[in-house]
Amino acid sequence: MNNFSTILDCSEFVESHLNVVMASMVNKTFKPYLDRLIELKNLHLQNYPDN
């Protein structure tokens, strides 16, 4: 994803991050998790624009 992150299991990454975001939406601690999900989505769309 970037020079500081390596995702070994994309499905597990998305699932775990979504769990944190959904459980913590009233607390700002979820923001980095949401940002990483958005970054992954944008990276995916750049590499696979037809999907």
ABEGO torsion letter per residue (X at the ends): XBAABBBABAAAAAAAAAAAAAAAAABAAAAAAAAAAAAAAAAAAAABAAX
